[in-house]
Amino acid sequence: MRDITNPLQACRDVLFRPNPVFARLASANNWSWVPFFLLVIISTLPAYAYFSSVDINWYQDMIINQTMADVSPAEKDVARSGMTRSNMITLTLLFAAIGMILVNAVLALYLNLMTRMDSENVHSYGDWYGMTWWVALPGVIGAVLSLLVISFSSTDQLPPEALNVTSLAYWLNLPMSSDWYSLLQSVRLESFWTIYLLAAGISQWTRIKSNNSWLIAAFPYLLVWSIWAISAAI
C-alpha cells in the first residue's frame, strides 16, 4: 500500500482509496486547505462560464416566466433589472462559496456531536470541519462535467439545470417552476459518493461500528431530502 505523502496525492486517492487517506489525515496538519481551495475555485467555474455566455435577455425572461408568473409587471421589471450579467456572476459565485463554507460548518458540528458516542474519539470540531472538505471532493468532478457541458454547448440559451449536470433535475429536464425542482437539484450522483466517503472517514477516525458510520453519514442527506419531498408533496 502506497504511503500518502502530500495533500495533492490525498485529494486524488481519497476518491477511490479513502481509508488510507483518512488514516493519514488523522495526523496531518493543514492539509485540508488544499481541498478547500480546489472546491471553492473549481465549483464556481460552471457558474462563471454559464453567466458569461448565456443569452441574458432570454435568461431573464425564462426565470421571470417560470418563477414570477403571478407578480405585477412592476415587480417583474425590478427583478429583471437586478438580473444583469455582472450581478448574476458576482452573486452566484459569492453565494456558492459562502454556501459551501456554511454547509460544511453545520455538517462538521453534526459530525462532532454524533461521534461523541465513541468515548475514545479525540477529534475536535476543527478536525471534522477539515474532513468535510475532503468528503466534498466528488463535487469537483460534478463541476468539471457541468463546465464541459456549458463550454461545448452549441446554444446560448442553455437552461440553468446545466449548472448541475449530475442532478436528477437536469436528467429529468425539470423546469424551475416545478415544486420538485429544489429537491431534485440537490440529489446528485456525487451526493452518494460523499456519503460513502463520510462513512469511510468516520470508520477510520472512530471506533463506531460500520453500520452506525453509514447511518451517521447518510442521515443529514436523508433528512433534508425528506423535508424537501414533504414540502413539495403538500
FENRAPE-V849615 format. One record per helix or strand of 2 or more residues. SS is the DSSP state (H for helix, E for strand). FROM is the first residue (numbers start at 1). TO is the last residue. If there is no record, write none. Layout:
SS;FROM;TO / SS;FROM;TO
This chain:
H;7;13 / H;18;25 / H;32;53 / H;56;67 / H;73;82 / H;85;117 / H;125;135 / H;138;151 / H;160;164 / H;168;171 / H;181;186 / H;189;205 / H;210;233
